[in-house]
Amino acid sequence: MRKILFLDSVHPYVEKELINSGFEVQHDYSSSREEIAKRLSEYYGLIIRSRFKINKEFLSHSDTLKFIGRYGAGLENIDTEFAESLNIKCIRVPEGNRDAVGEQAIGMLLMLLNNLKRADAEVRKGVWRREENRGYEIKGKTLGILGYGYMGSAMHEKLKGFGCNVLVYDKYLEIKDKNVKQVELKVLFKEADIISVHIPYTEENLFWLDKAFWSQFQKPIYVINTARGDVLRIADLLDAIDDGKVLGACLDVLEFEKSSFENLNSEDKMPADFVRLVHSDKVILSPHIAGWTFESYDKLAQTMISKILALG
């Protein structure tokens, strides 16, 4: 019987359907990567979220592994090139949470443009300031999408009813859809009022959105990042806000996520740039939940199963 090892907890539907399809399922949520590597040759497949990096040394311990199922959109924690050289299929399931990401990106943007966070807090204190909380509409603005994969295209779809001009930049993809206005980066720098980030994390994208990046925009902009924290340097974004280059930001992901926020329970333990970030009233924050809806939880599981069973 082919064994599949779960390294992270996922929707119970995945385990149920694998067992129904004749697989043996095991779980290990606590052993180190080195400990698991020693018995890796027992398994036909792995299911993982983001527990640890699956590198060349780890994969070299098995000649039986046929797939790695990443329960999410990105494969940055997996040495996909080496895995594929061993005929190990790397599965990801961005189809499952693309709608959730697109909806939250727009929700955060509406919250920011209309000062809803501040206005809500003020009304709860009995403060009624209408003029000071006058907002801006998305209609008529030019919104630039960086990256047109599953998430960027979902954002494009969600924007159709807002009456804004949408421009797309993707350095990896030539978009065939005639309804998508694909442009060079210099066009975004010239025309964009809002930027929504949907690029993957790669070494070349590490802190790509830095001081030099923000300095090239010809108009003050709003920024949304629901992609990966390490593509955007927080210190440089905050400087751009202070300089008026960036009017505000919606951040679902942060470069600090590799730290355990559960253990950073006092300001003196927080990264200095994070402390500065949370004191800005021009930023909307959420804890990497853009793709974390009840519906996406189901869809991720269903998509994962369909891709595993399609392997034969």
C-alpha positions, 0 to 999 in steps of 0.5 A: 500500500502506498504511504503518504506522509502529512507534515502539516495539518490540512483539511480532513477531506484530503486524508479521507479521500486518500484513504478511500482511494487506497492510500495509507496515511501517516502524520508527523507534525513534530519530528525534525527534517533530519529525522523525517529524511531518514525514513523518507524512502517509505513514502510515495508522497508528502503533504506540506504547508510551510513547515520547513524547506524541502531541499536537495539534501532532504530529497536525496534520501528517497528514490520512492517519492512521487509527489510533494503536495504543497497545500497552498499557492507557492512552491518557494520552500521546495527545490522544485528543479531538483525534485523534478530531476528525480521525477517527483511531481510538485503540486500546488493548489492556487486555484483553491484560494485565488478568489479569496485573495482577490476579494480581500485585496479589494476589501483592504483597499476599500477600507484604506481609501475610505478611512474605515479603520480610523472612522470606526474607531472614532465613532466608537469613541463618540467622535463624529468627523465626516470631512476629515474622513472623506474618502476616495473612489476606485472608479476612474483610478489606474490600478497596476497589477504586478504579476498575472498568475492565479492571484493577479488574474483573480484581482483583475476579475474582481475589479471589473465592476469598479470602473477603473483602468487596470494595467498588468505587468508580468516579467515572466508571462506574455498574456494572450487575453486581449481584454488584459492591458499588459504593459512595461513596468515604466508605464506603471511607474508613469500612470498607476494610482494603485499597485497590487502585488501578486508576484512569487517569492524568488531570489530575484524578487527579494525586496524588489519593492524597495526605495529605488522602486518607489522613487520611480512612480510619477504620482503618489500611489497606494500599495496592496501586498497579498503575495509574499512579505519578502518581496517588499522591504518595510523600512523603504515603504515607510520612508516612501509614506513619510516622503509622500510617494506612497499614500497608504498601504494594505499589507496581508504579508510581512517580511517579519513573518519568519519571526513568531509573533505569538512570542513577540508580546511586548514592543521592546521585543518587536523588530524596530521597523514593525513597531514603526509600521504598526504606529502608522495610520496609513497602513491596513494590516492582516495576518496572512489571511487573504487566502484563508476563508472557509470556502478556500479551505474546502476548495484547496482540499478538493483541488489537492485531491484531484491533482494527486489522483490524476497522477495515477 
